[in-house]
C-alpha cells in the first residue's frame, strides 16, 4: 500500500461510513478520518490532507455539493467522490 493512498469518509450514516471504511481498507486505502457531517469533514480535510474524500449524499450541516466546492477551493489536489442515492 502506498502512503499517498489516504481517504476521508464523510457520511451522516454511521452504518454506511463503517462499511465504506472496511471496504476501502480491504482494497488498500488508509482511512485517516470519518466525519459525521460536512463541517467536520471540511475541518478534517484541512488537518489531515487526504488524497481522496468520499462524500455521501445525505450529509448534515454542509451538504455534499457545498462541501465539494469548499474542498476544491481550499485543497485543489484532493480527489472528491460524491455518492448519491
N, CA, C and O atoms as CSV, one atom per row, in Angstrom:
chain,resi,resn,atom,element,x,y,z
A,1,UNK,N,N,0.849,-1.185,0.000
A,1,UNK,CA,C,0.000,0.000,0.000
A,1,UNK,C,C,0.887,1.238,0.000
A,1,UNK,O,O,1.861,1.318,0.749
A,2,UNK,N,N,0.548,2.176,-0.828
A,2,UNK,CA,C,1.293,3.416,-0.922
A,2,UNK,C,C,0.821,4.386,0.157
A,2,UNK,O,O,-0.368,4.445,0.471
A,3,UNK,N,N,1.755,5.144,0.721
A,3,UNK,CA,C,1.442,6.099,1.773
A,3,UNK,C,C,0.529,7.220,1.279
A,3,UNK,O,O,-0.159,7.851,2.080
A,4,UNK,N,N,0.517,7.472,-0.023
A,4,UNK,CA,C,-0.304,8.558,-0.544
A,4,UNK,C,C,-1.740,8.132,-0.833
A,4,UNK,O,O,-2.515,8.933,-1.355
A,5,UNK,N,N,-2.117,6.902,-0.511
A,5,UNK,CA,C,-3.498,6.452,-0.712
A,5,UNK,C,C,-4.277,6.628,0.581
A,5,UNK,O,O,-4.599,5.658,1.267
A,6,UNK,N,N,-4.577,7.887,0.903
A,6,UNK,CA,C,-5.332,8.189,2.115
A,6,UNK,C,C,-6.697,8.733,1.726
A,6,UNK,O,O,-6.849,9.413,0.711
A,7,UNK,N,N,-7.679,8.422,2.548
A,7,UNK,CA,C,-9.048,8.846,2.251
A,7,UNK,C,C,-9.757,9.265,3.527
A,7,UNK,O,O,-9.537,8.707,4.602
A,8,UNK,N,N,-10.607,10.253,3.376
A,8,UNK,CA,C,-11.503,10.681,4.439
A,8,UNK,C,C,-12.916,10.305,3.998
A,8,UNK,O,O,-13.306,10.573,2.861
A,9,UNK,N,N,-13.679,9.684,4.894
A,9,UNK,CA,C,-15.067,9.313,4.609
A,9,UNK,C,C,-15.973,10.306,5.331
A,9,UNK,O,O,-15.846,10.504,6.539
A,10,UNK,N,N,-16.882,10.924,4.594
A,10,UNK,CA,C,-17.839,11.874,5.166
A,10,UNK,C,C,-19.245,11.346,4.949
A,10,UNK,O,O,-19.723,11.270,3.818
A,11,UNK,N,N,-19.903,10.981,6.043
A,11,UNK,CA,C,-21.247,10.424,5.936
A,11,UNK,C,C,-22.027,10.664,7.212
A,11,UNK,O,O,-21.501,10.501,8.313
A,12,UNK,N,N,-23.270,11.047,7.060
A,12,UNK,CA,C,-24.162,11.177,8.201
A,12,UNK,C,C,-24.724,9.832,8.638
A,12,UNK,O,O,-25.366,9.740,9.685
A,13,UNK,N,N,-24.495,8.809,7.861
A,13,UNK,CA,C,-24.975,7.454,8.139
A,13,UNK,C,C,-23.812,6.625,8.675
A,13,UNK,O,O,-22.937,6.217,7.912
A,14,UNK,N,N,-23.797,6.376,9.978
A,14,UNK,CA,C,-22.675,5.663,10.601
A,14,UNK,C,C,-22.508,4.247,10.067
A,14,UNK,O,O,-21.383,3.761,9.949
A,15,UNK,N,N,-23.613,3.581,9.744
A,15,UNK,CA,C,-23.532,2.225,9.210
A,15,UNK,C,C,-22.837,2.226,7.848
A,15,UNK,O,O,-21.969,1.392,7.588
A,16,UNK,N,N,-23.225,3.166,6.980
A,16,UNK,CA,C,-22.580,3.258,5.676
A,16,UNK,C,C,-21.107,3.633,5.824
A,16,UNK,O,O,-20.250,3.062,5.150
A,17,UNK,N,N,-20.815,4.581,6.696
A,17,UNK,CA,C,-19.424,5.007,6.893
A,17,UNK,C,C,-18.566,3.835,7.362
A,17,UNK,O,O,-17.430,3.676,6.914
A,18,UNK,N,N,-19.098,3.030,8.248
A,18,UNK,CA,C,-18.364,1.874,8.748
A,18,UNK,C,C,-18.108,0.860,7.639
A,18,UNK,O,O,-17.003,0.331,7.516
A,19,UNK,N,N,-19.133,0.591,6.832
A,19,UNK,CA,C,-18.981,-0.349,5.715
A,19,UNK,C,C,-17.993,0.190,4.682
A,19,UNK,O,O,-17.170,-0.560,4.157
A,20,UNK,N,N,-18.073,1.483,4.390
A,20,UNK,CA,C,-17.153,2.096,3.428
A,20,UNK,C,C,-15.728,2.013,3.944
A,20,UNK,O,O,-14.808,1.712,3.184
A,21,UNK,N,N,-15.540,2.276,5.226
A,21,UNK,CA,C,-14.205,2.210,5.817
A,21,UNK,C,C,-13.611,0.806,5.682
A,21,UNK,O,O,-12.468,0.649,5.252
A,22,UNK,N,N,-14.391,-0.205,6.049
A,22,UNK,CA,C,-13.905,-1.586,5.949
A,22,UNK,C,C,-13.535,-1.936,4.515
A,22,UNK,O,O,-12.490,-2.541,4.276
A,23,UNK,N,N,-14.376,-1.564,3.563
A,23,UNK,CA,C,-14.111,-1.872,2.160
A,23,UNK,C,C,-12.841,-1.159,1.671
A,23,UNK,O,O,-11.973,-1.777,1.054
A,24,UNK,N,N,-12.745,0.130,1.949
A,24,UNK,CA,C,-11.590,0.903,1.492
A,24,UNK,C,C,-10.288,0.355,2.073
A,24,UNK,O,O,-9.279,0.264,1.373
A,25,UNK,N,N,-10.316,-0.007,3.351
A,25,UNK,CA,C,-9.117,-0.570,3.968
A,25,UNK,C,C,-8.761,-1.921,3.348
A,25,UNK,O,O,-7.586,-2.231,3.153
A,26,UNK,N,N,-9.765,-2.707,3.044
A,26,UNK,CA,C,-9.531,-4.017,2.437
A,26,UNK,C,C,-8.872,-3.900,1.067
A,26,UNK,O,O,-8.086,-4.766,0.681
A,27,UNK,N,N,-9.188,-2.833,0.326
A,27,UNK,CA,C,-8.599,-2.690,-1.014
A,27,UNK,C,C,-7.338,-1.812,-1.016
A,27,UNK,O,O,-6.849,-1.419,-2.075
A,28,UNK,N,N,-6.825,-1.515,0.167
A,28,UNK,CA,C,-5.526,-0.867,0.243
A,28,UNK,C,C,-5.485,0.610,0.568
A,28,UNK,O,O,-4.409,1.207,0.552
A,29,UNK,N,N,-6.621,1.217,0.862
A,29,UNK,CA,C,-6.628,2.635,1.237
A,29,UNK,C,C,-6.453,2.757,2.748
A,29,UNK,O,O,-6.882,1.889,3.507
A,30,UNK,N,N,-5.821,3.839,3.167
A,30,UNK,CA,C,-5.710,4.134,4.596
A,30,UNK,C,C,-6.748,5.206,4.918
A,30,UNK,O,O,-6.631,6.349,4.475
A,31,UNK,N,N,-7.766,4.827,5.694
A,31,UNK,CA,C,-8.816,5.768,6.082
A,31,UNK,C,C,-8.274,6.576,7.260
A,31,UNK,O,O,-8.051,6.040,8.345
A,32,UNK,N,N,-8.069,7.861,7.029
A,32,UNK,CA,C,-7.447,8.696,8.059
A,32,UNK,C,C,-8.462,9.407,8.938
A,32,UNK,O,O,-8.114,9.918,10.002
A,33,UNK,N,N,-9.720,9.446,8.500
A,33,UNK,CA,C,-10.765,10.068,9.318
A,33,UNK,C,C,-12.134,9.686,8.768
A,33,UNK,O,O,-12.303,9.409,7.581
A,34,UNK,N,N,-13.109,9.683,9.685
A,34,UNK,CA,C,-14.511,9.530,9.316
A,34,UNK,C,C,-15.239,10.705,9.953
A,34,UNK,O,O,-15.172,10.898,11.167
A,35,UNK,N,N,-15.933,11.486,9.137
A,35,UNK,CA,C,-16.646,12.665,9.624
A,35,UNK,C,C,-18.148,12.435,9.518
A,35,UNK,O,O,-18.629,11.888,8.526
A,36,UNK,N,N,-18.886,12.853,10.542
A,36,UNK,CA,C,-20.326,12.647,10.580
A,36,UNK,C,C,-21.136,13.761,9.945
A,36,UNK,O,O,-22.347,13.620,9.772
A,37,UNK,N,N,-20.487,14.876,9.591
A,37,UNK,CA,C,-21.199,15.955,8.902
A,37,UNK,C,C,-20.213,16.756,8.054
A,37,UNK,O,O,-19.001,16.561,8.141
A,38,UNK,N,N,-20.739,17.641,7.251
A,38,UNK,CA,C,-19.919,18.379,6.305
A,38,UNK,C,C,-18.908,19.314,6.942
A,38,UNK,O,O,-17.793,19.452,6.437
A,39,UNK,N,N,-19.277,19.961,8.044
A,39,UNK,CA,C,-18.336,20.867,8.705
A,39,UNK,C,C,-17.180,20.105,9.335
A,39,UNK,O,O,-16.032,20.546,9.277
A,40,UNK,N,N,-17.487,18.951,9.942
A,40,UNK,CA,C,-16.419,18.105,10.486
A,40,UNK,C,C,-15.492,17.641,9.367
A,40,UNK,O,O,-14.272,17.616,9.526
A,41,UNK,N,N,-16.086,17.278,8.239
A,41,UNK,CA,C,-15.296,16.804,7.100
A,41,UNK,C,C,-14.363,17.895,6.594
A,41,UNK,O,O,-13.189,17.634,6.334
A,42,UNK,N,N,-14.870,19.107,6.454
A,42,UNK,CA,C,-14.056,20.207,5.959
A,42,UNK,C,C,-12.885,20.484,6.899
A,42,UNK,O,O,-11.761,20.698,6.444
A,43,UNK,N,N,-13.139,20.481,8.194
A,43,UNK,CA,C,-12.069,20.692,9.175
A,43,UNK,C,C,-11.047,19.557,9.112
A,43,UNK,O,O,-9.843,19.806,9.167
A,44,UNK,N,N,-11.515,18.323,8.997
A,44,UNK,CA,C,-10.617,17.168,8.952
A,44,UNK,C,C,-9.765,17.177,7.689
A,44,UNK,O,O,-8.590,16.814,7.739
A,45,UNK,N,N,-10.334,17.582,6.567
A,45,UNK,CA,C,-9.557,17.671,5.321
A,45,UNK,C,C,-8.424,18.677,5.506
A,45,UNK,O,O,-7.303,18.442,5.054
A,46,UNK,N,N,-8.711,19.783,6.161
A,46,UNK,CA,C,-7.680,20.786,6.404
A,46,UNK,C,C,-6.560,20.272,7.293
A,46,UNK,O,O,-5.393,20.602,7.079
A,47,UNK,N,N,-6.909,19.467,8.289
A,47,UNK,CA,C,-5.897,18.925,9.203
A,47,UNK,C,C,-5.147,17.737,8.609
A,47,UNK,O,O,-3.926,17.642,8.728
A,48,UNK,N,N,-5.886,16.834,7.969
A,48,UNK,CA,C,-5.322,15.550,7.554
A,48,UNK,C,C,-4.758,15.521,6.135
A,48,UNK,O,O,-3.866,14.726,5.837
A,49,UNK,N,N,-5.276,16.385,5.259
A,49,UNK,CA,C,-4.829,16.445,3.851
A,49,UNK,C,C,-4.883,15.090,3.136
A,49,UNK,O,O,-3.857,14.614,2.651
A,50,UNK,N,N,-6.062,14.464,3.064
A,50,UNK,CA,C,-6.155,13.169,2.373
A,50,UNK,C,C,-6.001,13.330,0.864
A,50,UNK,O,O,-6.223,14.412,0.322
A,51,UNK,N,N,-5.623,12.252,0.196
A,51,UNK,CA,C,-5.557,12.294,-1.263
A,51,UNK,C,C,-6.947,12.198,-1.863
A,51,UNK,O,O,-7.171,12.644,-2.988
A,52,UNK,N,N,-7.899,11.610,-1.108
A,52,UNK,CA,C,-9.265,11.462,-1.616
A,52,UNK,C,C,-10.269,11.682,-0.488
A,52,UNK,O,O,-9.975,11.456,0.686
A,53,UNK,N,N,-11.457,12.127,-0.878
A,53,UNK,CA,C,-12.561,12.317,0.066
A,53,UNK,C,C,-13.784,11.634,-0.524
A,53,UNK,O,O,-14.186,11.929,-1.649
A,54,UNK,N,N,-14.380,10.711,0.245
A,54,UNK,CA,C,-15.615,10.048,-0.152
A,54,UNK,C,C,-16.752,10.721,0.590
A,54,UNK,O,O,-16.805,10.689,1.819
A,55,UNK,N,N,-17.667,11.334,-0.160
A,55,UNK,CA,C,-18.775,12.102,0.424
A,55,UNK,C,C,-20.084,11.396,0.097
A,55,UNK,O,O,-20.356,11.082,-1.062
A,56,UNK,N,N,-20.890,11.148,1.120
A,56,UNK,CA,C,-22.183,10.500,0.943
A,56,UNK,C,C,-23.249,11.587,0.847
A,56,UNK,O,O,-23.187,12.594,1.552
A,57,UNK,N,N,-24.229,11.373,-0.034
A,57,UNK,CA,C,-25.167,12.429,-0.399
A,57,UNK,C,C,-25.966,13.018,0.760
A,57,UNK,O,O,-26.274,14.210,0.731
A,58,UNK,N,N,-26.306,12.250,1.754
A,58,UNK,CA,C,-27.108,12.786,2.857
A,58,UNK,C,C,-26.193,13.186,4.000
A,58,UNK,O,O,-26.045,12.467,4.988
A,59,UNK,N,N,-25.584,14.349,3.839
A,59,UNK,CA,C,-24.588,14.823,4.787
A,59,UNK,C,C,-25.116,16.053,5.507
A,59,UNK,O,O,-25.396,17.067,4.867
A,60,UNK,N,N,-25.259,15.982,6.833
A,60,UNK,CA,C,-25.785,17.130,7.574
A,60,UNK,C,C,-24.806,18.299,7.662
A,60,UNK,O,O,-23.605,18.134,7.444
A,61,UNK,N,N,-25.326,19.466,7.981
A,61,UNK,CA,C,-24.640,20.725,8.279
A,61,UNK,C,C,-23.971,21.406,7.103
A,61,UNK,O,O,-23.961,22.635,7.048
A,62,UNK,N,N,-23.425,20.679,6.179
A,62,UNK,CA,C,-22.850,21.257,4.963
A,62,UNK,C,C,-23.016,20.169,3.915
A,62,UNK,O,O,-22.332,19.146,3.962
A,63,UNK,N,N,-23.915,20.384,2.976
A,63,UNK,CA,C,-24.264,19.355,2.003
A,63,UNK,C,C,-23.110,18.953,1.100
A,63,UNK,O,O,-22.077,19.621,1.068
A,64,UNK,N,N,-23.287,17.866,0.371
A,64,UNK,CA,C,-22.223,17.328,-0.468
A,64,UNK,C,C,-21.700,18.307,-1.523
A,64,UNK,O,O,-20.489,18.408,-1.716
A,65,UNK,N,N,-22.579,19.019,-2.197
A,65,UNK,CA,C,-22.133,19.946,-3.243
A,65,UNK,C,C,-21.335,21.100,-2.639
A,65,UNK,O,O,-20.282,21.466,-3.161
A,66,UNK,N,N,-21.831,21.671,-1.548
A,66,UNK,CA,C,-21.125,22.771,-0.890
A,66,UNK,C,C,-19.789,22.294,-0.319
A,66,UNK,O,O,-18.787,23.004,-0.401
A,67,UNK,N,N,-19.780,21.098,0.255
A,67,UNK,CA,C,-18.540,20.543,0.788
A,67,UNK,C,C,-17.521,20.346,-0.331
A,67,UNK,O,O,-16.357,20.720,-0.188
A,68,UNK,N,N,-17.952,19.768,-1.429
A,68,UNK,CA,C,-17.051,19.537,-2.559
A,68,UNK,C,C,-16.471,20.859,-3.072
A,68,UNK,O,O,-15.280,20.936,-3.373
A,69,UNK,N,N,-17.301,21.889,-3.171
A,69,UNK,CA,C,-16.806,23.197,-3.622
A,69,UNK,C,C,-15.755,23.759,-2.665
A,69,UNK,O,O,-14.724,24.275,-3.097
A,70,UNK,N,N,-16.024,23.655,-1.367
A,70,UNK,CA,C,-15.083,24.173,-0.366
A,70,UNK,C,C,-13.755,23.411,-0.400
A,70,UNK,O,O,-12.681,24.009,-0.336
A,71,UNK,N,N,-13.848,22.090,-0.502
A,71,UNK,CA,C,-12.621,21.289,-0.573
A,71,UNK,C,C,-11.838,21.648,-1.829
A,71,UNK,O,O,-10.624,21.843,-1.777
A,72,UNK,N,N,-12.533,21.733,-2.954
A,72,UNK,CA,C,-11.863,22.054,-4.224
A,72,UNK,C,C,-11.179,23.411,-4.141
A,72,UNK,O,O,-10.072,23.573,-4.656
A,73,UNK,N,N,-11.811,24.379,-3.508
A,73,UNK,CA,C,-11.247,25.724,-3.384
A,73,UNK,C,C,-10.019,25.727,-2.462
A,73,UNK,O,O,-9.009,26.359,-2.771
A,74,UNK,N,N,-10.112,25.017,-1.327
A,74,UNK,CA,C,-9.041,25.064,-0.332
A,74,UNK,C,C,-7.937,24.030,-0.556
A,74,UNK,O,O,-6.785,24.251,-0.182
A,75,UNK,N,N,-8.298,22.903,-1.166
A,75,UNK,CA,C,-7.356,21.790,-1.337
A,75,UNK,C,C,-7.530,21.194,-2.736
A,75,UNK,O,O,-8.035,20.081,-2.879
A,76,UNK,N,N,-7.119,21.922,-3.750
A,76,UNK,CA,C,-7.403,21.503,-5.139
A,76,UNK,C,C,-6.795,20.168,-5.537
A,76,UNK,O,O,-7.245,19.574,-6.516
A,77,UNK,N,N,-5.807,19.675,-4.833
A,77,UNK,CA,C,-5.192,18.391,-5.198
A,77,UNK,C,C,-6.021,17.190,-4.748
A,77,UNK,O,O,-5.816,16.082,-5.245
A,78,UNK,N,N,-6.954,17.392,-3.814
A,78,UNK,CA,C,-7.749,16.275,-3.296
A,78,UNK,C,C,-8.738,15.774,-4.352
A,78,UNK,O,O,-9.381,16.560,-5.048
A,79,UNK,N,N,-8.838,14.466,-4.450
A,79,UNK,CA,C,-9.843,13.838,-5.328
A,79,UNK,C,C,-11.122,13.698,-4.509
A,79,UNK,O,O,-11.087,13.261,-3.359
A,80,UNK,N,N,-12.243,14.072,-5.107
A,80,UNK,CA,C,-13.521,14.042,-4.380
A,80,UNK,C,C,-14.487,13.124,-5.114
A,80,UNK,O,O,-14.703,13.262,-6.318
A,81,UNK,N,N,-15.065,12.183,-4.370
A,81,UNK,CA,C,-16.079,11.284,-4.920
A,81,UNK,C,C,-17.349,11.509,-4.114
A,81,UNK,O,O,-17.357,11.337,-2.895
A,82,UNK,N,N,-18.424,11.894,-4.798
A,82,UNK,CA,C,-19.721,12.096,-4.147
A,82,UNK,C,C,-20.636,10.951,-4.565
A,82,UNK,O,O,-20.843,10.708,-5.754
A,83,UNK,N,N,-21.175,10.256,-3.577
A,83,UNK,CA,C,-22.065,9.118,-3.836
A,83,UNK,C,C,-23.481,9.553,-3.467
A,83,UNK,O,O,-23.725,9.991,-2.342
A,84,UNK,N,N,-24.407,9.432,-4.406
A,84,UNK,CA,C,-25.802,9.798,-4.169
A,84,UNK,C,C,-26.685,8.569,-4.127
A,84,UNK,O,O,-26.264,7.461,-4.459
A,85,UNK,N,N,-27.920,8.794,-3.711
A,85,UNK,CA,C,-28.860,7.672,-3.698
A,85,UNK,C,C,-30.056,7.993,-4.542
A,85,UNK,O,O,-30.966,7.173,-4.661
